[in-house]
């Protein structure tokens, strides 16, 4: 099955040897997003809520570039340098997602690229 590389200027450009997303059939694999502003390519300023919102905005932009939306998400992985921020993830996630919610994992990590406090990746299935 052929692969389609998904790319958009509405989300941060890849900062390594990866694509923003790869579409195979109706499935789209979104690479991890950290809270980079897509224009300045710098971490957003503010508290953890600002970082979480930027990550969701970045994922949303890539999902739209793939022809979908966050509503097509079937799996979301959340990586946090401080698991005490998990309540903020839940609260803000409710602004971006509605039932039925995707499957999700939350993982505590020692560090993330560029000193980010949160990173997320996702899997979408289009045309559900």
CNS distance restraints for C-alpha pairs under 8 A (distance, minus, plus):
assign (resid   1 and name CA) (resid  24 and name CA) 6.74 0.50 0.50
assign (resid   1 and name CA) (resid  25 and name CA) 6.97 0.50 0.50
assign (resid   2 and name CA) (resid  24 and name CA) 6.42 0.50 0.50
assign (resid   2 and name CA) (resid  25 and name CA) 7.58 0.50 0.50
assign (resid   3 and name CA) (resid  22 and name CA) 6.55 0.50 0.50
assign (resid   3 and name CA) (resid  23 and name CA) 5.71 0.50 0.50
assign (resid   3 and name CA) (resid  24 and name CA) 4.97 0.50 0.50
assign (resid   3 and name CA) (resid  25 and name CA) 7.67 0.50 0.50
assign (resid   4 and name CA) (resid  22 and name CA) 5.71 0.50 0.50
assign (resid   4 and name CA) (resid  23 and name CA) 4.98 0.50 0.50
assign (resid   4 and name CA) (resid  24 and name CA) 6.55 0.50 0.50
assign (resid   5 and name CA) (resid  19 and name CA) 6.68 0.50 0.50
assign (resid   5 and name CA) (resid  20 and name CA) 7.77 0.50 0.50
assign (resid   5 and name CA) (resid  21 and name CA) 6.14 0.50 0.50
assign (resid   5 and name CA) (resid  22 and name CA) 4.74 0.50 0.50
assign (resid   5 and name CA) (resid  23 and name CA) 6.35 0.50 0.50
assign (resid   6 and name CA) (resid  19 and name CA) 7.07 0.50 0.50
assign (resid   6 and name CA) (resid  20 and name CA) 6.16 0.50 0.50
assign (resid   6 and name CA) (resid  21 and name CA) 4.97 0.50 0.50
assign (resid   6 and name CA) (resid  22 and name CA) 5.71 0.50 0.50
assign (resid   6 and name CA) (resid  23 and name CA) 6.97 0.50 0.50
assign (resid   6 and name CA) (resid  62 and name CA) 7.35 0.50 0.50
assign (resid   6 and name CA) (resid  65 and name CA) 6.61 0.50 0.50
assign (resid   6 and name CA) (resid  66 and name CA) 5.97 0.50 0.50
assign (resid   7 and name CA) (resid  19 and name CA) 7.20 0.50 0.50
assign (resid   7 and name CA) (resid  20 and name CA) 5.74 0.50 0.50
assign (resid   7 and name CA) (resid  21 and name CA) 6.90 0.50 0.50
assign (resid   7 and name CA) (resid  62 and name CA) 7.00 0.50 0.50
assign (resid   7 and name CA) (resid  65 and name CA) 6.77 0.50 0.50
assign (resid   8 and name CA) (resid  13 and name CA) 7.77 0.50 0.50
assign (resid   8 and name CA) (resid  20 and name CA) 7.90 0.50 0.50
assign (resid   8 and name CA) (resid  61 and name CA) 7.33 0.50 0.50
assign (resid   8 and name CA) (resid  62 and name CA) 6.43 0.50 0.50
assign (resid   8 and name CA) (resid  65 and name CA) 6.12 0.50 0.50
assign (resid   9 and name CA) (resid  13 and name CA) 6.88 0.50 0.50
assign (resid   9 and name CA) (resid  38 and name CA) 6.96 0.50 0.50
assign (resid  10 and name CA) (resid  38 and name CA) 6.14 0.50 0.50
assign (resid  10 and name CA) (resid  58 and name CA) 7.32 0.50 0.50
assign (resid  10 and name CA) (resid  61 and name CA) 5.76 0.50 0.50
assign (resid  10 and name CA) (resid  62 and name CA) 7.55 0.50 0.50
assign (resid  11 and name CA) (resid  37 and name CA) 7.59 0.50 0.50
assign (resid  11 and name CA) (resid  38 and name CA) 4.85 0.50 0.50
assign (resid  11 and name CA) (resid  57 and name CA) 7.96 0.50 0.50
assign (resid  11 and name CA) (resid  58 and name CA) 4.92 0.50 0.50
assign (resid  11 and name CA) (resid  59 and name CA) 7.56 0.50 0.50
assign (resid  11 and name CA) (resid  61 and name CA) 5.87 0.50 0.50
assign (resid  11 and name CA) (resid  62 and name CA) 6.47 0.50 0.50
assign (resid  12 and name CA) (resid  36 and name CA) 6.25 0.50 0.50
assign (resid  12 and name CA) (resid  37 and name CA) 6.55 0.50 0.50
assign (resid  12 and name CA) (resid  38 and name CA) 4.00 0.50 0.50
assign (resid  12 and name CA) (resid  39 and name CA) 7.23 0.50 0.50
assign (resid  12 and name CA) (resid  41 and name CA) 6.30 0.50 0.50
assign (resid  12 and name CA) (resid  58 and name CA) 7.17 0.50 0.50
assign (resid  13 and name CA) (resid  20 and name CA) 7.30 0.50 0.50
assign (resid  13 and name CA) (resid  38 and name CA) 7.02 0.50 0.50
assign (resid  13 and name CA) (resid  41 and name CA) 7.88 0.50 0.50
assign (resid  14 and name CA) (resid  18 and name CA) 6.35 0.50 0.50
assign (resid  14 and name CA) (resid  19 and name CA) 6.23 0.50 0.50
assign (resid  14 and name CA) (resid  20 and name CA) 6.16 0.50 0.50
assign (resid  18 and name CA) (resid  31 and name CA) 7.74 0.50 0.50
assign (resid  19 and name CA) (resid  31 and name CA) 6.96 0.50 0.50
assign (resid  20 and name CA) (resid  30 and name CA) 6.15 0.50 0.50
assign (resid  20 and name CA) (resid  31 and name CA) 5.37 0.50 0.50
assign (resid  20 and name CA) (resid  62 and name CA) 6.96 0.50 0.50
assign (resid  21 and name CA) (resid  28 and name CA) 6.62 0.50 0.50
assign (resid  21 and name CA) (resid  29 and name CA) 5.39 0.50 0.50
assign (resid  21 and name CA) (resid  30 and name CA) 4.31 0.50 0.50
assign (resid  21 and name CA) (resid  31 and name CA) 5.58 0.50 0.50
assign (resid  21 and name CA) (resid  62 and name CA) 7.09 0.50 0.50
assign (resid  21 and name CA) (resid  66 and name CA) 7.94 0.50 0.50
assign (resid  22 and name CA) (resid  28 and name CA) 5.66 0.50 0.50
assign (resid  22 and name CA) (resid  29 and name CA) 5.32 0.50 0.50
assign (resid  22 and name CA) (resid  30 and name CA) 6.75 0.50 0.50
assign (resid  23 and name CA) (resid  27 and name CA) 5.69 0.50 0.50
assign (resid  23 and name CA) (resid  28 and name CA) 4.24 0.50 0.50
assign (resid  23 and name CA) (resid  29 and name CA) 6.34 0.50 0.50
assign (resid  23 and name CA) (resid  66 and name CA) 7.39 0.50 0.50
assign (resid  24 and name CA) (resid  28 and name CA) 6.31 0.50 0.50
assign (resid  26 and name CA) (resid 125 and name CA) 5.50 0.50 0.50
assign (resid  26 and name CA) (resid 126 and name CA) 5.10 0.50 0.50
assign (resid  26 and name CA) (resid 127 and name CA) 7.17 0.50 0.50
assign (resid  27 and name CA) (resid 123 and name CA) 7.06 0.50 0.50
assign (resid  27 and name CA) (resid 124 and name CA) 5.63 0.50 0.50
assign (resid  27 and name CA) (resid 125 and name CA) 4.52 0.50 0.50
assign (resid  27 and name CA) (resid 126 and name CA) 6.33 0.50 0.50
assign (resid  28 and name CA) (resid  66 and name CA) 7.32 0.50 0.50
assign (resid  28 and name CA) (resid 123 and name CA) 5.70 0.50 0.50
assign (resid  28 and name CA) (resid 124 and name CA) 4.95 0.50 0.50
assign (resid  28 and name CA) (resid 125 and name CA) 6.30 0.50 0.50
assign (resid  28 and name CA) (resid 126 and name CA) 7.64 0.50 0.50
assign (resid  29 and name CA) (resid 122 and name CA) 6.28 0.50 0.50
assign (resid  29 and name CA) (resid 123 and name CA) 4.71 0.50 0.50
assign (resid  29 and name CA) (resid 124 and name CA) 6.51 0.50 0.50
assign (resid  30 and name CA) (resid  59 and name CA) 7.39 0.50 0.50
assign (resid  30 and name CA) (resid  62 and name CA) 7.28 0.50 0.50
assign (resid  30 and name CA) (resid  63 and name CA) 7.65 0.50 0.50
assign (resid  30 and name CA) (resid 121 and name CA) 5.66 0.50 0.50
assign (resid  30 and name CA) (resid 122 and name CA) 5.14 0.50 0.50
assign (resid  30 and name CA) (resid 123 and name CA) 5.99 0.50 0.50
assign (resid  30 and name CA) (resid 124 and name CA) 7.76 0.50 0.50
assign (resid  31 and name CA) (resid 121 and name CA) 5.32 0.50 0.50
assign (resid  31 and name CA) (resid 122 and name CA) 7.09 0.50 0.50
assign (resid  32 and name CA) (resid 119 and name CA) 6.06 0.50 0.50
assign (resid  32 and name CA) (resid 120 and name CA) 5.06 0.50 0.50
assign (resid  32 and name CA) (resid 121 and name CA) 4.10 0.50 0.50
assign (resid  32 and name CA) (resid 122 and name CA) 7.52 0.50 0.50
assign (resid  33 and name CA) (resid  55 and name CA) 5.76 0.50 0.50
assign (resid  33 and name CA) (resid  58 and name CA) 6.60 0.50 0.50
assign (resid  33 and name CA) (resid  59 and name CA) 6.69 0.50 0.50
assign (resid  33 and name CA) (resid 119 and name CA) 5.38 0.50 0.50
assign (resid  33 and name CA) (resid 120 and name CA) 5.42 0.50 0.50
assign (resid  33 and name CA) (resid 121 and name CA) 6.23 0.50 0.50
assign (resid  34 and name CA) (resid  43 and name CA) 7.92 0.50 0.50
assign (resid  34 and name CA) (resid  51 and name CA) 7.82 0.50 0.50
assign (resid  34 and name CA) (resid  54 and name CA) 7.81 0.50 0.50
assign (resid  34 and name CA) (resid  55 and name CA) 5.57 0.50 0.50
assign (resid  34 and name CA) (resid 113 and name CA) 7.62 0.50 0.50
assign (resid  34 and name CA) (resid 116 and name CA) 6.38 0.50 0.50
assign (resid  34 and name CA) (resid 118 and name CA) 6.19 0.50 0.50
assign (resid  34 and name CA) (resid 119 and name CA) 4.57 0.50 0.50
assign (resid  34 and name CA) (resid 120 and name CA) 6.89 0.50 0.50
assign (resid  35 and name CA) (resid  43 and name CA) 5.50 0.50 0.50
assign (resid  35 and name CA) (resid  44 and name CA) 6.06 0.50 0.50
assign (resid  35 and name CA) (resid  51 and name CA) 5.03 0.50 0.50
assign (resid  35 and name CA) (resid  52 and name CA) 6.90 0.50 0.50
assign (resid  35 and name CA) (resid  53 and name CA) 7.89 0.50 0.50
assign (resid  35 and name CA) (resid  54 and name CA) 5.00 0.50 0.50
assign (resid  35 and name CA) (resid  55 and name CA) 4.83 0.50 0.50
assign (resid  35 and name CA) (resid  58 and name CA) 7.73 0.50 0.50
assign (resid  35 and name CA) (resid 116 and name CA) 6.79 0.50 0.50
assign (resid  35 and name CA) (resid 118 and name CA) 7.25 0.50 0.50
assign (resid  35 and name CA) (resid 119 and name CA) 7.33 0.50 0.50
assign (resid  36 and name CA) (resid  40 and name CA) 7.84 0.50 0.50
assign (resid  36 and name CA) (resid  41 and name CA) 5.44 0.50 0.50
assign (resid  36 and name CA) (resid  42 and name CA) 5.15 0.50 0.50
assign (resid  36 and name CA) (resid  43 and name CA) 4.38 0.50 0.50
assign (resid  36 and name CA) (resid  44 and name CA) 5.95 0.50 0.50
assign (resid  36 and name CA) (resid  54 and name CA) 7.02 0.50 0.50
assign (resid  36 and name CA) (resid  55 and name CA) 7.55 0.50 0.50
assign (resid  37 and name CA) (resid  41 and name CA) 5.15 0.50 0.50
assign (resid  37 and name CA) (resid  42 and name CA) 5.63 0.50 0.50
assign (resid  37 and name CA) (resid  43 and name CA) 6.15 0.50 0.50
assign (resid  37 and name CA) (resid  44 and name CA) 5.95 0.50 0.50
assign (resid  37 and name CA) (resid  54 and name CA) 7.25 0.50 0.50
assign (resid  38 and name CA) (resid  42 and name CA) 7.88 0.50 0.50
assign (resid  38 and name CA) (resid  58 and name CA) 7.82 0.50 0.50
assign (resid  43 and name CA) (resid  51 and name CA) 7.87 0.50 0.50
assign (resid  43 and name CA) (resid 114 and name CA) 7.72 0.50 0.50
assign (resid  43 and name CA) (resid 116 and name CA) 7.19 0.50 0.50
assign (resid  44 and name CA) (resid  50 and name CA) 6.99 0.50 0.50
assign (resid  44 and name CA) (resid  51 and name CA) 6.33 0.50 0.50
assign (resid  44 and name CA) (resid  54 and name CA) 7.37 0.50 0.50
assign (resid  45 and name CA) (resid  50 and name CA) 7.16 0.50 0.50
assign (resid  45 and name CA) (resid  51 and name CA) 7.67 0.50 0.50
assign (resid  46 and name CA) (resid  50 and name CA) 5.62 0.50 0.50
assign (resid  46 and name CA) (resid  51 and name CA) 7.28 0.50 0.50
assign (resid  47 and name CA) (resid  51 and name CA) 6.72 0.50 0.50
assign (resid  48 and name CA) (resid  52 and name CA) 6.13 0.50 0.50
assign (resid  48 and name CA) (resid  85 and name CA) 7.35 0.50 0.50
assign (resid  48 and name CA) (resid  88 and name CA) 7.78 0.50 0.50
assign (resid  48 and name CA) (resid 117 and name CA) 7.16 0.50 0.50
assign (resid  49 and name CA) (resid  53 and name CA) 6.14 0.50 0.50
assign (resid  49 and name CA) (resid  88 and name CA) 6.57 0.50 0.50
assign (resid  49 and name CA) (resid  89 and name CA) 7.82 0.50 0.50
assign (resid  49 and name CA) (resid  92 and name CA) 7.49 0.50 0.50
assign (resid  50 and name CA) (resid  54 and name CA) 6.21 0.50 0.50
assign (resid  51 and name CA) (resid  55 and name CA) 6.30 0.50 0.50
assign (resid  51 and name CA) (resid 116 and name CA) 7.95 0.50 0.50
assign (resid  51 and name CA) (resid 117 and name CA) 7.48 0.50 0.50
assign (resid  51 and name CA) (resid 118 and name CA) 6.96 0.50 0.50
assign (resid  52 and name CA) (resid  56 and name CA) 6.36 0.50 0.50
assign (resid  52 and name CA) (resid  89 and name CA) 6.67 0.50 0.50
assign (resid  52 and name CA) (resid  92 and name CA) 7.34 0.50 0.50
assign (resid  52 and name CA) (resid 118 and name CA) 6.67 0.50 0.50
assign (resid  53 and name CA) (resid  57 and name CA) 6.08 0.50 0.50
assign (resid  53 and name CA) (resid  92 and name CA) 6.97 0.50 0.50
assign (resid  54 and name CA) (resid  58 and name CA) 6.07 0.50 0.50
assign (resid  55 and name CA) (resid  59 and name CA) 6.22 0.50 0.50
assign (resid  55 and name CA) (resid 118 and name CA) 7.77 0.50 0.50
assign (resid  55 and name CA) (resid 119 and name CA) 6.88 0.50 0.50
assign (resid  55 and name CA) (resid 120 and name CA) 6.91 0.50 0.50
assign (resid  56 and name CA) (resid  60 and name CA) 5.99 0.50 0.50
assign (resid  56 and name CA) (resid  93 and name CA) 7.94 0.50 0.50
assign (resid  56 and name CA) (resid  96 and name CA) 7.39 0.50 0.50
assign (resid  57 and name CA) (resid  61 and name CA) 6.22 0.50 0.50
assign (resid  58 and name CA) (resid  62 and name CA) 6.44 0.50 0.50
assign (resid  59 and name CA) (resid  63 and name CA) 6.09 0.50 0.50
assign (resid  59 and name CA) (resid  70 and name CA) 7.59 0.50 0.50
assign (resid  59 and name CA) (resid 121 and name CA) 7.60 0.50 0.50
assign (resid  59 and name CA) (resid 122 and name CA) 7.82 0.50 0.50
assign (resid  60 and name CA) (resid  64 and name CA) 6.15 0.50 0.50
assign (resid  60 and name CA) (resid  69 and name CA) 6.24 0.50 0.50
assign (resid  60 and name CA) (resid  70 and name CA) 5.75 0.50 0.50
assign (resid  61 and name CA) (resid  65 and name CA) 6.22 0.50 0.50
assign (resid  62 and name CA) (resid  66 and name CA) 6.31 0.50 0.50
assign (resid  63 and name CA) (resid  67 and name CA) 6.57 0.50 0.50
assign (resid  63 and name CA) (resid  68 and name CA) 5.18 0.50 0.50
assign (resid  63 and name CA) (resid  69 and name CA) 5.02 0.50 0.50
assign (resid  63 and name CA) (resid  70 and name CA) 6.36 0.50 0.50
assign (resid  63 and name CA) (resid 124 and name CA) 7.75 0.50 0.50
assign (resid  64 and name CA) (resid  68 and name CA) 4.87 0.50 0.50
assign (resid  64 and name CA) (resid  69 and name CA) 5.27 0.50 0.50
assign (resid  67 and name CA) (resid 126 and name CA) 7.75 0.50 0.50
assign (resid  68 and name CA) (resid  72 and name CA) 6.38 0.50 0.50
assign (resid  68 and name CA) (resid 124 and name CA) 7.93 0.50 0.50
assign (resid  68 and name CA) (resid 126 and name CA) 6.13 0.50 0.50
assign (resid  69 and name CA) (resid  73 and name CA) 7.57 0.50 0.50
assign (resid  70 and name CA) (resid  96 and name CA) 7.32 0.50 0.50
assign (resid  70 and name CA) (resid  97 and name CA) 6.89 0.50 0.50
assign (resid  70 and name CA) (resid 124 and name CA) 7.76 0.50 0.50
assign (resid  71 and name CA) (resid  97 and name CA) 6.48 0.50 0.50
assign (resid  71 and name CA) (resid  98 and name CA) 7.46 0.50 0.50
assign (resid  72 and name CA) (resid 124 and name CA) 5.13 0.50 0.50
assign (resid  72 and name CA) (resid 125 and name CA) 5.59 0.50 0.50
assign (resid  72 and name CA) (resid 126 and name CA) 5.89 0.50 0.50
assign (resid  72 and name CA) (resid 127 and name CA) 7.86 0.50 0.50
assign (resid  72 and name CA) (resid 128 and name CA) 7.22 0.50 0.50
assign (resid  73 and name CA) (resid 102 and name CA) 5.83 0.50 0.50
assign (resid  73 and name CA) (resid 122 and name CA) 6.63 0.50 0.50
assign (resid  73 and name CA) (resid 123 and name CA) 5.75 0.50 0.50
assign (resid  73 and name CA) (resid 124 and name CA) 4.23 0.50 0.50
assign (resid  73 and name CA) (resid 125 and name CA) 6.53 0.50 0.50
assign (resid  74 and name CA) (resid 101 and name CA) 7.79 0.50 0.50
assign (resid  74 and name CA) (resid 102 and name CA) 4.51 0.50 0.50
assign (resid  74 and name CA) (resid 103 and name CA) 5.95 0.50 0.50
assign (resid  74 and name CA) (resid 122 and name CA) 7.63 0.50 0.50
assign (resid  74 and name CA) (resid 123 and name CA) 5.87 0.50 0.50
assign (resid  74 and name CA) (resid 124 and name CA) 5.53 0.50 0.50
assign (resid  74 and name CA) (resid 125 and name CA) 6.63 0.50 0.50
assign (resid  75 and name CA) (resid 102 and name CA) 5.19 0.50 0.50
assign (resid  75 and name CA) (resid 103 and name CA) 4.68 0.50 0.50
assign (resid  75 and name CA) (resid 104 and name CA) 5.56 0.50 0.50
assign (resid  75 and name CA) (resid 122 and name CA) 5.53 0.50 0.50
assign (resid  75 and name CA) (resid 123 and name CA) 5.16 0.50 0.50
assign (resid  75 and name CA) (resid 124 and name CA) 7.12 0.50 0.50
assign (resid  76 and name CA) (resid 102 and name CA) 6.55 0.50 0.50
assign (resid  76 and name CA) (resid 103 and name CA) 6.27 0.50 0.50
assign (resid  76 and name CA) (resid 104 and name CA) 4.68 0.50 0.50
assign (resid  76 and name CA) (resid 105 and name CA) 6.56 0.50 0.50
assign (resid  76 and name CA) (resid 120 and name CA) 6.96 0.50 0.50
assign (resid  76 and name CA) (resid 121 and name CA) 5.97 0.50 0.50
assign (resid  76 and name CA) (resid 122 and name CA) 4.46 0.50 0.50
assign (resid  76 and name CA) (resid 123 and name CA) 6.63 0.50 0.50
assign (resid  77 and name CA) (resid 104 and name CA) 5.59 0.50 0.50
assign (resid  77 and name CA) (resid 105 and name CA) 4.88 0.50 0.50
assign (resid  77 and name CA) (resid 106 and name CA) 6.08 0.50 0.50
assign (resid  77 and name CA) (resid 107 and name CA) 7.71 0.50 0.50
assign (resid  77 and name CA) (resid 120 and name CA) 5.41 0.50 0.50
assign (resid  77 and name CA) (resid 121 and name CA) 5.38 0.50 0.50
assign (resid  77 and name CA) (resid 122 and name CA) 6.21 0.50 0.50
assign (resid  78 and name CA) (resid 104 and name CA) 7.47 0.50 0.50
assign (resid  78 and name CA) (resid 105 and name CA) 6.05 0.50 0.50
assign (resid  78 and name CA) (resid 106 and name CA) 4.65 0.50 0.50
assign (resid  78 and name CA) (resid 107 and name CA) 6.14 0.50 0.50
assign (resid  78 and name CA) (resid 118 and name CA) 7.21 0.50 0.50
assign (resid  78 and name CA) (resid 119 and name CA) 6.06 0.50 0.50
assign (resid  78 and name CA) (resid 120 and name CA) 4.60 0.50 0.50
assign (resid  78 and name CA) (resid 121 and name CA) 6.99 0.50 0.50
assign (resid  79 and name CA) (resid 106 and name CA) 5.88 0.50 0.50
assign (resid  79 and name CA) (resid 107 and name CA) 4.86 0.50 0.50
assign (resid  79 and name CA) (resid 108 and name CA) 5.86 0.50 0.50
assign (resid  79 and name CA) (resid 109 and name CA) 6.40 0.50 0.50
assign (resid  79 and name CA) (resid 118 and name CA) 5.59 0.50 0.50
assign (resid  79 and name CA) (resid 119 and name CA) 5.10 0.50 0.50
assign (resid  79 and name CA) (resid 120 and name CA) 6.05 0.50 0.50
assign (resid  80 and name CA) (resid  85 and name CA) 7.42 0.50 0.50
assign (resid  80 and name CA) (resid  86 and name CA) 7.81 0.50 0.50
assign (resid  80 and name CA) (resid 106 and name CA) 7.41 0.50 0.50
assign (resid  80 and name CA) (resid 107 and name CA) 6.26 0.50 0.50
assign (resid  80 and name CA) (resid 108 and name CA) 5.02 0.50 0.50
assign (resid  80 and name CA) (resid 109 and name CA) 5.90 0.50 0.50
assign (resid  80 and name CA) (resid 117 and name CA) 5.78 0.50 0.50
assign (resid  80 and name CA) (resid 118 and name CA) 4.70 0.50 0.50
assign (resid  80 and name CA) (resid 119 and name CA) 6.74 0.50 0.50
assign (resid  81 and name CA) (resid 108 and name CA) 5.66 0.50 0.50
assign (resid  81 and name CA) (resid 109 and name CA) 5.00 0.50 0.50
assign (resid  81 and name CA) (resid 110 and name CA) 5.62 0.50 0.50
assign (resid  81 and name CA) (resid 111 and name CA) 5.88 0.50 0.50
assign (resid  81 and name CA) (resid 112 and name CA) 7.25 0.50 0.50
assign (resid  81 and name CA) (resid 117 and name CA) 5.24 0.50 0.50
assign (resid  81 and name CA) (resid 118 and name CA) 6.61 0.50 0.50
assign (resid  82 and name CA) (resid 108 and name CA) 6.50 0.50 0.50
assign (resid  82 and name CA) (resid 109 and name CA) 7.68 0.50 0.50
assign (resid  82 and name CA) (resid 117 and name CA) 7.22 0.50 0.50
assign (resid  83 and name CA) (resid 107 and name CA) 7.81 0.50 0.50
assign (resid  83 and name CA) (resid 108 and name CA) 5.84 0.50 0.50
assign (resid  85 and name CA) (resid  89 and name CA) 6.56 0.50 0.50
assign (resid  86 and name CA) (resid  90 and name CA) 6.37 0.50 0.50
assign (resid  86 and name CA) (resid 106 and name CA) 7.92 0.50 0.50
assign (resid  87 and name CA) (resid  91 and name CA) 6.23 0.50 0.50
assign (resid  88 and name CA) (resid  92 and name CA) 6.08 0.50 0.50
assign (resid  89 and name CA) (resid  93 and name CA) 5.73 0.50 0.50
assign (resid  90 and name CA) (resid  94 and name CA) 6.38 0.50 0.50
assign (resid  91 and name CA) (resid  95 and name CA) 7.31 0.50 0.50
assign (resid  92 and name CA) (resid  96 and name CA) 7.05 0.50 0.50
assign (resid  93 and name CA) (resid  97 and name CA) 5.93 0.50 0.50
assign (resid  94 and name CA) (resid  98 and name CA) 6.53 0.50 0.50
assign (resid  97 and name CA) (resid 101 and name CA) 6.62 0.50 0.50
assign (resid 111 and name CA) (resid 115 and name CA) 6.79 0.50 0.50
assign (resid 111 and name CA) (resid 116 and name CA) 7.66 0.50 0.50
assign (resid 111 and name CA) (resid 117 and name CA) 7.63 0.50 0.50
assign (resid 112 and name CA) (resid 116 and name CA) 5.47 0.50 0.50
assign (resid 112 and name CA) (resid 117 and name CA) 6.70 0.50 0.50
assign (resid 112 and name CA) (resid 118 and name CA) 7.28 0.50 0.50
assign (resid 112 and name CA) (resid 119 and name CA) 7.29 0.50 0.50
